[in-house]
Amino acid sequence: MTNYSRVPILLFMLNLLGSDPDKCLTRADLAVRVQYGGQKSQEENVESILQRDVYEQVISGNSSMDTVTIEFKLPDGTIVTQLTDFRMQSQLVRVFLLGEEDLGEPRSQAFCFVSAFTGDMIPPEAVMKLRQKNPWTIRVADEDRGQVDQESPLILDSSAIRQSAVSSHLPSFCKDAKSATFSSEQELFNILDSVNGPDFSSISKPAIEDHVSLSRCHVLPQTSKNPCLCNLKICFDWYPCTLKYCKNSEGEGEHRCGIRTCRKCTNFFFPVKSKNSCLWDPK
């Protein structure tokens, strides 16, 4: 058996020196194998990890759109996509959830969440230059940045023109979640203020009035039809959060020489019309 600890650690390097054969391209994709949960067990071998805890993730950089996209599919069929819009300094997360119809769950649900970009992602041009020597290597982040909570009581207007004030990609990216695109006053203010956009109240409204008094969905009876506060935890177990710089071998100064990777989770709290739309809600 091959021990997990013996898997060679292969660095993602940025092709920053010499001629670049891809310089005419405006988009590039990279598929990586990611360790679920961001942790590894030294006692487990590679074969057992591959069977349980590894999924494929695709990261794309688009220099013409000035975006970075990350997408992955979890074992339960959930598809998560994140789009970072560097022009508008906004970040969109789209989640497709498959339900169990025999348990009374909807066959599928789509949600979108809008956040202000916090700067913890390398730019599209750098993403386009990422390479890996061994595509079978299991990726574990260099740094775990923990988790943040984002209360998202507002629902965005379905008008494409108004949504474009947040990101020109929002109308198409969240087209399957027109009535379920959530955010908050603070997140929208941070986005719109950075680009001198309209007031957040002109592009959003409360998803449910008096959402502050809502109970968490998990405390309600299974048959409840009352509105409640839902929680959806989304984790990005591996993403390139910063560039690495190395000292020049000759003379002073530094040059780009690689990336540092991070893991981060977000707890999205948002109101739904009934518990039936949030049967997964943890206690």
C-alpha positions in Angstrom: 0.0 0.0 0.0 1.1 3.5 -0.7 0.9 5.8 2.3 -0.8 9.2 1.9 2.2 10.8 3.4 4.4 9.5 0.6 2.4 11.2 -2.2 4.9 13.7 -3.6 4.1 17.3 -2.8 4.0 19.0 -6.2 3.9 22.7 -6.3 1.7 24.7 -8.6 4.1 27.1 -10.4 3.3 30.3 -12.3 4.7 30.3 -15.8 5.9 33.9 -15.4 9.3 33.7 -17.1 10.2 33.4 -20.7 7.7 33.1 -23.6 4.2 32.1 -22.8 2.5 29.9 -25.5 -0.9 30.7 -24.0 -0.6 34.5 -24.2 -3.3 34.8 -26.9 -5.8 32.8 -24.7 -8.3 34.7 -22.6 -9.5 31.7 -20.6 -7.9 28.6 -19.1 -9.3 25.7 -16.9 -7.5 23.5 -14.4 -9.0 20.4 -12.9 -7.6 19.3 -9.5 -8.4 16.6 -7.0 -9.3 18.1 -3.6 -9.4 16.6 -0.1 -12.9 16.9 1.3 -13.0 18.8 4.5 -9.4 20.0 4.1 -7.9 17.4 6.4 -5.9 14.2 5.8 -5.3 11.2 8.0 -1.8 9.9 8.1 -3.1 6.5 8.9 -5.2 6.1 5.8 -3.8 5.0 2.4 -4.5 6.7 -0.9 -7.0 4.1 -2.1 -9.3 4.5 0.9 -9.1 8.3 0.6 -10.0 8.2 -3.1 -13.1 6.2 -2.4 -14.5 8.5 0.3 -13.0 11.9 0.6 -11.8 13.3 -2.7 -13.7 15.2 -5.4 -12.7 16.9 -8.6 -12.7 20.7 -8.8 -12.3 22.9 -11.8 -10.9 26.4 -11.5 -11.1 28.8 -14.4 -9.5 32.2 -15.1 -10.9 34.5 -17.7 -8.8 37.6 -18.4 -11.3 39.2 -20.9 -14.1 38.9 -18.4 -11.9 39.5 -15.4 -13.4 36.6 -13.5 -12.3 33.5 -11.7 -14.7 30.5 -11.4 -14.5 27.5 -9.2 -16.9 24.6 -9.6 -17.2 21.1 -7.9 -19.7 18.4 -7.4 -20.1 16.6 -4.0 -20.9 12.9 -3.6 -24.6 13.7 -2.7 -25.0 15.4 -6.1 -24.8 19.0 -4.9 -23.1 21.3 -7.4 -21.4 24.4 -6.1 -20.1 27.2 -8.3 -18.4 30.4 -7.3 -17.8 33.3 -9.6 -15.5 36.2 -8.5 -16.0 39.3 -10.5 -12.9 41.4 -10.2 -14.3 44.4 -12.0 -17.3 44.8 -9.7 -15.5 43.4 -6.6 -18.4 41.0 -6.1 -18.5 37.2 -5.5 -21.4 35.0 -6.5 -22.1 31.5 -5.1 -24.6 29.2 -6.8 -25.8 26.0 -5.3 -27.8 23.2 -7.0 -29.3 20.8 -4.5 -30.9 17.5 -5.3 -33.8 16.4 -3.1 -35.2 13.1 -2.0 -38.7 13.0 -3.3 -39.7 10.1 -1.1 -39.0 12.3 1.9 -41.2 15.1 0.5 -38.3 17.2 -0.7 -38.3 19.2 -3.9 -36.6 17.3 -6.8 -34.0 20.0 -7.1 -33.4 23.5 -5.7 -31.2 26.4 -6.8 -29.9 29.1 -4.6 -27.5 32.1 -5.2 -25.7 34.2 -2.7 -24.1 37.5 -3.3 -21.1 38.8 -1.3 -18.5 41.5 -1.5 -15.2 40.3 -2.7 -12.6 40.3 0.2 -9.5 40.0 -2.0 -8.6 36.5 -1.1 -8.2 35.1 -4.6 -5.4 35.5 -7.1 -6.3 37.4 -10.3 -7.5 35.7 -13.5 -4.2 36.1 -15.3 -2.4 34.2 -12.6 -5.1 31.5 -12.5 -4.6 31.0 -16.2 -0.9 30.3 -15.7 -1.5 27.5 -13.1 0.0 24.1 -14.0 0.3 20.8 -12.2 2.8 18.1 -12.8 0.7 15.2 -11.4 -3.1 15.5 -12.0 -3.7 12.6 -9.5 -2.1 14.4 -6.5 -4.7 15.1 -3.8 -4.7 18.8 -2.9 -4.9 20.0 0.7 -4.9 23.8 1.4 -1.9 25.4 3.0 -4.1 27.5 5.3 -7.5 27.0 6.9 -9.2 30.4 7.2 -12.1 29.0 9.2 -15.7 30.0 8.6 -17.7 33.2 8.4 -21.5 33.7 8.9 -23.4 35.7 6.3 -27.0 36.6 7.1 -28.8 37.1 3.8 -32.3 38.4 4.5 -32.6 40.3 1.2 -33.7 38.9 -2.1 -32.4 40.6 -5.3 -34.7 42.0 -7.9 -35.1 39.6 -10.9 -34.6 42.4 -13.4 -31.4 41.8 -15.4 -30.6 45.5 -15.5 -30.8 45.9 -11.8 -28.9 42.7 -11.1 -26.1 43.9 -13.4 -25.4 46.7 -10.9 -23.9 44.0 -8.8 -22.3 42.0 -11.6 -22.9 41.8 -15.3 -22.7 38.0 -14.9 -25.4 37.8 -12.2 -28.5 37.5 -14.5 -27.1 34.5 -16.4 -25.2 33.0 -13.5 -28.3 32.9 -11.2 -31.0 32.5 -13.9 -32.1 29.2 -12.2 -32.5 31.0 -8.8 -34.3 34.2 -9.9 -36.5 34.1 -6.8 -33.8 32.7 -4.6 -30.8 35.1 -5.0 -29.9 36.3 -1.5 -27.7 38.9 0.0 -27.6 41.5 2.8 -27.5 45.3 3.2 -23.8 45.2 4.2 -22.7 43.0 1.3 -24.6 45.0 -1.3 -23.5 48.3 0.2 -19.8 47.2 0.0 -20.2 46.2 -3.6 -22.2 49.2 -4.9 -20.3 51.7 -2.9 -17.0 50.6 -4.5 -18.3 51.3 -8.0 -20.6 54.2 -7.2 -23.6 52.1 -8.0 -27.3 52.6 -7.0 -28.6 52.3 -3.4 -29.1 48.7 -2.4 -32.8 49.2 -1.6 -33.4 49.9 -5.4 -32.3 46.4 -6.4 -33.4 44.3 -3.4 -36.2 43.8 -0.9 -36.7 41.6 2.2 -37.3 38.0 1.3 -39.8 37.8 4.1 -41.0 40.6 6.3 -39.9 40.6 9.9 -37.3 37.9 9.2 -35.6 38.7 12.6 -38.3 36.9 14.5 -38.1 33.7 12.3 -37.3 30.4 14.0 -34.6 28.2 12.6 -36.0 25.6 10.3 -34.7 22.7 12.1 -36.7 23.4 15.3 -40.0 23.4 13.4 -42.2 20.3 13.0 -41.7 18.3 9.8 -45.1 19.3 8.5 -44.7 23.0 9.3 -45.7 25.4 6.5 -44.5 28.5 8.4 -41.5 30.7 7.1 -38.2 29.9 8.8 -34.5 30.7 8.8 -32.5 28.3 6.8 -28.7 27.6 7.1 -26.6 26.3 4.2 -22.9 25.8 4.8 -20.6 26.0 1.8 -16.9 25.2 2.0 -14.2 25.8 -0.6 -11.6 23.3 0.5 -8.8 24.4 -1.9 -8.4 27.7 -3.8 -5.4 29.9 -4.7 -5.8 32.8 -2.2 -2.5 34.7 -2.6 0.6 34.8 -4.8 4.0 33.8 -3.4 7.1 36.0 -3.9 10.7 34.8 -3.7 13.8 36.9 -3.4 15.8 37.3 -6.6 19.0 35.2 -6.7 20.9 38.2 -8.0 20.4 41.7 -6.8 17.6 43.0 -4.7 13.8 42.7 -5.2 11.4 39.8 -5.5 9.6 37.9 -8.2 6.4 35.8 -8.3 7.2 32.1 -7.8 4.1 30.3 -6.9 0.8 30.4 -5.0 -0.5 29.9 -1.5 -3.8 27.9 -1.1 -6.6 28.4 1.4 -9.7 26.7 2.7 -12.7 28.7 3.9 -16.4 28.0 4.7 -19.4 30.3 4.8 -22.6 29.7 6.7 -25.4 31.4 4.7 -28.5 32.2 6.8 -31.5 33.1 4.7 -35.3 33.0 5.1 -37.5 30.5 3.2 -41.2 30.2 2.9 -41.4 26.8 4.7 -39.3 24.0 6.2 -39.9 22.0 3.0 -37.3 24.2 1.3 -34.7 23.5 4.0 -35.0 19.9 5.1 -31.2 19.6 5.4 -30.9 22.4 8.0 -28.5 21.2 10.7 -29.2 21.6 14.4 
